[in-house]
Amino acid sequence: MKLPEQSASAGDPQDAVSDEEVSLLLKVLALTDRQVAAGKVRPAAEAFAEIRRRLLPPSRANPYF
């Protein structure tokens, strides 16, 4: 992604893609903020432990994986 000061001209097609990407990233951040505020998140260690529990047989469910 180009920074504004790096663009060659205002009509550079790469800038349009960058603007879209920035807009989408800002939307994701806003959604994340709302989820955190609503208490809908949990620590990554918990989330990955749950995924391992679901996917791996008990003999392979190593918490240090």
Protein Blocks (a to p, Z undefined) as FASTA:
>chain_A
ZZfklpmbfklmklmmmmmmmmmmmmmmmmmmmmmmnopaccfklmmmmmmmmmpcfklm
cfkZZ
